[in-house]
Amino acid sequence: MQLEDIPHSFAGREFASEELELIREVVESCSGISRTELAKTVCELLDWRRANGSLRGLECGEFLERLERCGWLRLPARRKRRPFGSRTRVPVTGSGEPGVKLEGSVGQFGPIVLTQVRGEEESLLFRELLGRYHYLGYAVAYGAQLRYFLYVSQPQRQVVGCLRFSSPAWRMSARDRWIGWDDATRGRNLQQVVTNSRFLILPWVRIKNLASRVLAQAARQVRVDWRARYGVEPLLLETLVDQERFSGSCYRAANWIEVGVTSGRGRMDRDHQRHGLSPKRVLVYPLVGDAARRLREI
């Protein structure tokens, strides 16, 4: 199938040839996610939005299906979906109530175990814990994601926190300078960057060095799990730390590197429309020794 044989416009949007190539690369590299997640990921990468700033996910999904019919790409099989108009709510149950205070050193409670969130019951608990105890609350992650519960094993196995990794920000000046890539290379290789978009240690847990231990363990685990789920090798982790609330010391203790501060715009703001958000520290963690070079050159 040649580029000239497929549609370059849809719903009032003209697509450059390199954008169509990027769409196909994203669909091929993220074959483990649903069609809805793929559409949202493409919208984020291409900044395809409505006038109110919301992603044009429905239109993008229809465009991806048109490209599939033309033979340009192959989408994953359809999944059962929640009805249109249904809302994601944060449940409040006994399972999410504060537990017994845990205090001491991390060695007293080990081994520390990270397990992926599986099934509806665990998903509801994950949503509840983030919704009730994370300062940003619960929000659905766009694109690919992995979710983990953090467990201690002593004196009994119990959940002490949550971690979520998800698709990366389209543009962050500090990260992009550290990598040294241009816009075209970023478009090709962005999906090999993964964002730590949520990290929660439950407020009744006061275990010294737990957070840095978890981050070090998660870096090893997410590299394997992300490739197994999505068929993409992550090379770099990134995260944002609200400097008005946190110092980021646990990330530094886990050997994350601070590379700068955000401009105070949204994570996907490509047209400088959202100034005034709180600037945040940008930290990265290379999953391989030559991560920046490989992200520049692949």
C-alpha positions in Angstrom: 0.0 0.0 0.0 1.4 3.4 -1.1 0.9 6.7 0.7 -0.7 8.2 -2.3 -3.4 5.6 -2.3 -4.8 6.4 1.2 -6.9 9.3 2.4 -4.9 12.3 3.8 -7.9 14.1 5.3 -10.7 13.3 7.7 -13.2 15.4 9.7 -11.6 18.6 8.5 -8.0 17.6 9.4 -5.3 17.3 6.8 -2.6 14.7 7.6 1.0 15.0 6.4 2.7 11.9 5.0 5.0 11.7 8.1 1.9 11.8 10.4 0.4 8.9 8.5 3.6 7.0 8.9 3.7 7.8 12.6 0.1 6.6 13.0 1.0 3.2 11.4 4.1 2.9 13.7 2.1 3.6 16.8 -0.6 1.0 15.8 2.1 -1.6 15.1 4.1 -0.9 18.3 1.2 -0.7 20.7 -0.8 -3.6 19.4 -1.6 -4.8 22.9 -3.9 -1.9 23.7 -7.5 -1.4 22.7 -8.8 0.6 19.7 -10.0 3.3 22.0 -6.6 3.6 23.7 -4.9 3.7 20.3 -7.2 6.5 19.1 -6.5 8.6 22.3 -2.7 8.0 21.9 -2.8 9.1 18.3 -4.8 12.2 19.2 -2.3 13.1 21.9 0.7 12.6 19.6 -0.9 14.7 16.8 -2.7 17.1 19.1 -6.0 16.4 17.4 -8.5 18.2 19.6 -11.9 20.0 19.6 -12.2 23.7 20.2 -12.7 23.1 23.9 -9.4 21.2 24.1 -10.8 17.7 24.4 -9.3 14.9 22.3 -11.2 13.9 19.1 -11.1 10.3 20.0 -14.3 9.2 18.3 -13.2 10.8 15.0 -9.7 9.4 15.3 -11.1 5.9 15.9 -13.2 6.2 12.7 -10.1 7.5 10.8 -8.1 4.5 12.0 -10.8 2.2 10.8 -10.8 3.9 7.4 -7.0 3.4 7.2 -7.5 -0.2 8.1 -10.0 -0.7 5.3 -7.5 0.9 2.9 -4.9 -1.6 3.9 -2.5 1.0 5.5 -2.6 -0.6 9.0 -4.2 -3.4 11.0 -6.1 -2.6 14.2 -6.4 -5.0 17.2 -9.6 -6.9 17.5 -12.6 -5.1 19.0 -13.2 -5.3 22.7 -16.4 -5.0 24.7 -16.7 -1.4 25.8 -18.6 0.5 28.4 -21.7 2.3 27.2 -21.3 5.9 25.9 -22.1 8.4 28.6 -21.1 6.1 31.5 -18.9 7.8 34.1 -15.9 6.6 36.0 -16.5 7.0 39.7 -14.3 6.6 42.7 -15.8 4.0 45.1 -15.7 4.4 48.8 -15.7 1.0 50.6 -14.3 -0.7 53.7 -11.4 -2.0 51.7 -10.1 1.5 51.2 -10.5 2.6 54.8 -7.3 3.6 56.7 -5.4 0.6 58.2 -3.2 0.1 61.2 -0.2 2.5 61.2 3.0 0.9 59.9 6.3 2.4 61.1 9.9 1.2 61.0 12.6 0.4 58.4 11.9 -1.2 55.1 13.8 -4.3 56.2 11.3 -5.1 58.9 8.5 -5.4 56.3 10.1 -7.2 53.4 10.1 -8.6 50.9 8.4 -5.7 49.0 6.3 -7.1 46.2 4.8 -5.3 43.2 1.9 -7.0 41.4 0.0 -5.8 38.4 -3.6 -4.9 38.9 -5.9 -7.6 37.5 -9.6 -7.9 37.1 -12.5 -5.7 38.1 -12.2 -6.0 41.9 -8.6 -5.0 41.9 -9.3 -2.2 39.5 -11.9 -0.8 41.8 -9.6 -0.9 44.8 -6.8 0.8 42.8 -9.2 3.5 41.7 -10.5 4.0 45.3 -7.0 4.3 46.8 -5.8 6.8 44.3 -9.1 8.7 44.4 -9.2 9.0 48.2 -5.5 9.4 49.0 -3.5 10.8 46.1 -3.5 14.6 46.0 -4.3 14.5 42.2 -7.1 12.0 42.7 -8.0 9.3 40.2 -7.9 10.1 36.5 -8.1 7.7 33.5 -4.7 7.5 31.9 -4.6 8.0 28.1 -2.9 5.5 26.0 -1.0 2.5 27.3 -0.7 1.9 31.0 0.5 -0.5 33.7 -0.9 -0.4 37.2 0.7 -2.0 40.3 -0.2 -2.6 43.9 2.7 -2.4 46.4 2.7 -5.0 49.1 4.7 -5.6 52.3 5.1 -9.2 53.4 5.5 -8.7 57.2 3.9 -8.9 59.7 1.3 -9.9 57.1 0.9 -9.3 53.4 -1.0 -6.1 52.8 -1.3 -3.3 50.2 0.7 -0.2 51.2 0.6 1.8 47.9 -0.1 2.1 44.2 2.0 2.8 41.1 0.9 3.7 37.6 3.0 3.9 34.4 1.5 5.3 31.3 2.1 6.9 27.9 4.6 9.8 27.8 4.1 13.5 27.5 4.3 14.7 23.9 6.7 17.5 24.6 8.7 18.4 27.7 11.6 20.8 27.0 13.8 19.6 29.9 13.5 16.0 28.9 13.8 16.7 25.2 17.0 18.7 25.8 18.5 15.9 27.9 17.8 13.4 25.1 18.8 15.7 22.4 16.3 14.7 19.8 14.5 16.7 17.2 10.7 16.7 16.5 10.8 14.0 13.9 12.9 11.7 16.0 10.7 12.3 19.0 7.7 11.4 16.9 9.2 8.1 15.9 10.7 7.1 19.3 8.4 8.7 21.9 6.7 5.4 22.8 9.9 4.1 24.2 9.5 6.7 27.0 7.2 5.7 29.8 5.7 8.1 32.4 5.4 7.3 36.1 2.1 9.2 36.3 1.0 8.1 39.8 2.9 7.1 42.9 1.1 6.7 46.2 2.3 5.4 49.6 -0.8 5.2 51.8 -0.8 7.9 54.4 -0.8 5.5 57.4 2.4 3.9 56.1 5.6 5.4 57.6 8.3 3.0 56.5 11.7 4.5 56.1 13.2 4.1 52.5 10.1 2.3 51.3 9.5 4.7 48.4 13.0 4.6 47.0 13.1 0.8 47.3 9.8 0.6 45.4 11.0 2.9 42.7 14.2 0.9 42.1 12.2 -2.4 42.0 9.6 -0.9 39.7 12.1 0.3 37.2 13.3 -3.2 36.7 9.9 -4.7 36.6 8.2 -2.2 34.3 10.8 -2.7 31.6 9.9 -6.4 31.4 6.2 -5.9 31.9 5.8 -3.1 29.4 7.5 -5.1 26.7 5.4 -8.1 27.5 2.1 -6.1 27.4 2.8 -3.8 24.4 5.7 -5.3 22.5 7.7 -2.1 22.9 11.0 -1.9 24.8 11.0 1.2 27.1 14.3 2.9 27.3 13.5 5.8 29.6 11.2 6.6 32.5 10.0 10.1 33.3 8.0 11.7 36.0 6.9 15.1 37.2 7.2 16.2 40.9 5.2 19.1 42.2 7.9 21.3 43.7 5.4 23.1 45.9 4.5 19.9 47.7 7.4 17.4 47.4 11.2 17.5 47.2 11.5 14.4 45.0 14.1 12.9 47.4 12.8 9.3 47.0 13.4 9.5 43.3 16.9 10.8 43.7 17.6 8.1 46.2 16.5 5.6 43.5 19.0 7.3 41.1 16.5 9.2 39.0 18.1 12.3 37.4 16.6 15.8 37.7 16.8 17.4 34.3 14.9 20.7 34.7 11.5 22.2 35.4 8.4 22.4 33.3 7.2 25.6 31.8 3.9 25.6 33.6 1.9 24.3 30.6 -0.1 21.1 30.2 1.7 17.9 29.3 0.3 17.8 25.7 0.3 21.6 25.1 1.9 21.9 21.7 0.6 25.4 20.9 1.4 27.3 24.1 -2.2 27.7 25.1 -2.1 26.6 28.7 0.3 28.8 30.6 -0.1 29.3 34.4 -0.1 25.7 35.6 2.3 24.9 38.5 5.8 24.3 37.3 7.1 20.8 38.2 10.5 19.2 38.5 11.3 16.8 35.6 13.1 13.6 36.5 14.2 10.8 34.3 15.5 7.3 34.8 17.4 5.6 32.0 16.5 1.9 31.8 19.7 1.2 29.7 23.1 2.9 29.8 22.8 4.5 26.4 19.1 5.5 26.6 19.6 9.0 25.3 21.7 7.9 22.3 19.3 5.2 21.3 16.3 7.5 21.6 18.1 10.0 19.3 19.3 7.5 16.7 16.7 4.7 16.3 
